[in-house]
């Protein structure tokens, strides 16, 4: 099992009013950057549509695994 964090997508606007999505992390993972990733939307996407996209993602995505191939450290359960 790899590290994962619960996530929430929020909508932010740039100084010129262009919306983008931010993915906020809700759990600490070693090596995870402090600043959340930002996703640019297609040109012409308005604030209402950006909020719809964020709501859809929040309803359908549960977690993010930034390092899916790395195993989470744990105790060995048996002798190898």
Secondary structure, 3 states (H helix, E strand, C coil): CCCCEEEEEEEEECCCCCEEEEEEECCCCCCCCCCCEEEECCCCCCHHHHHHHHHHHHHHCCEECCCCCCCCCCCCCCCC
